[in-house]
Each structure stands twice: as C-alpha cells, then as structure tokens.
Amino acid sequence: MCRYAETTYKVHYVCVPCRRSLKHVRDGAERPCPECRRPMVYAGHDFAAPPRRDGSGWVAVAAVLEAGLRYEGFEPCGCGREPEFRPRTAAQVRARRRVGRREGVLGAEALAARDPHDLTG
C-alpha cells in the first residue's frame, strides 16, 4: 500500500537566515517566513532542524539546500524506505567538498555521499 497515496502529509519548509522550520501541506504555494517574509525553501519530508544556536548545523542545512538536495528518505510513492545521507555539520560539508574537488565530483553528488572517500553512492 502506498503511504503517500492514502494521507496528505505536511512537509518541511526552511528559512535558513532566520533558522526557522515549519511544516505545511505541499501544494505549490509559496510559503513566506513568519519572521522575515522571505520565501521559505522546501526541505523535504524527513528534515530535522538543528537547534537555532547550532551554527555548524545550519551551515550544513544551507549547503544541502543550495546544492538542490532535499531531506527525503521515502521512495516517491512512500512504499519503501531508502535513507539518504545528508551532512549534519560544517566539517562534514567541508570534507565532502574537498574530496569531491579532488575526485572531480559535482557539489550535490559529493554532499550526498555517505563517506567522503566513497563518492559512488
């Protein structure tokens, strides 16, 4: 049975400058941040916001979203679960970018690699 076919799930939207995360139904509408009124960015179903005081965590969130990645762990229909790695600290972002440059791998692909020495997936 398809998980997403039966229920309308709310997804996470993020405002990185304000370090704020909210959940809304994904309907294609632009979601403004309640604090700064800038459009919030769609982060995915499985986003877990770092605490506001965690600067390193928010640097990682900004890098992942700027690379075009999202925090998704379910298959598009919701039937299966394939957890995807996303860096959680600025140090992990730097390590993956450094190895990616050395190996000639694009930014998003390097950030999504589980281990910085294994850029194949």
N, C-alpha and C positions, 0 to 999 in steps of 0.2 A: 504494500500500500504506500502511495506517495505521501510523504509527510507534508510537503508544501501544498499539495492539491486539496487537502481537507481543511486547513486552517490558514487564515491570513496572519502571518507573523509580522511583528514590528521589527524593523532593522535599525542599526545604529547609525547616527549621523554625528559628525565631529566638527567642532570649531577648534583648530589647533592653537591659534593665537590666544583664545580665552581659556584653553584647556578644559573644554566642556564637551560632554557627550550626552545625547538624548536619543530616545527611541521613538520612531514614527512608522506608520504603515508606508511602505514604498509604493507610491502612486505616481511618480514622475514629477510631483510638485517640488518647487524649490523651498527648502527649509531655512529660514533666517535664524541666526543665532539670537537667543533672547537677550544677550548682553551687548554685542556689538552690531547686530543686524546684518552682518555679512552672511553670505550663503554658507550653510554647513555642507560638509563633504560626506557622501555615502561611504561608510566604513565596512559594511557587511553584517551578516547575521551573528558572527561569533567574536565580535570585537569586545575586548575587556579593557576599559580605560585605566591607565595608570593614575595614581593619586596626583592631584594638582601640583603638589610640591615636588614631584619626581621629574625634574628637568630632563634627565637622561632618557626616561621612558617616553616623554613627549617628543624628544628629538627623533627617536626611533619611529614613533607613530607618524610624524611629519614625513620622514624619509620614505616609509612604506606607501603612504597615500600619494605622495608626489611621484613615486615610481609607477603609479597606476595599479598597484596591488590592493586587494581588499582582504579583510579577515573573514574568510569563508572556510568552513570545514565540511559542509554537506555537499553532496552532488547537487546539480541544478534542480532535480526533482525532489530531493530530500530523502531518497531511498537508502543511499549508502553514505558512509562517513569516511572521508579521507582527510585526516588532519593535515593542514598546511603549516609549514614553519613560517613565522614572521619574527624578525629581531625584536627584542624587548628592551635593549639598552643602546646607547650611543656607541659603546665599544663594539657591540656585535655588528652594528651598521658599518663602522669604520673597517672592521676586519673583513667583512664580506665585500665591501667596495675595493679594498686593497687587493684581495685575492682575485676579484673579478677583473680589475685593470691588468693584473699580471697575466691572467689566463685569456684575456680578450673577450670577456662575457659582458653582455648588456647589464645595465643597472638593476632592472626589475628581476632578471633571472639570477643575478648574484645575490640580491637581498632575499630571494625565496629559497636559496639553497640551505639545507639543514646544517651542513657542516661546511665551513669556509674552504675546506680542501676538497670537497666533493661537489662540484658545480654542475654535475649531471642531473641532479634532482634529488 
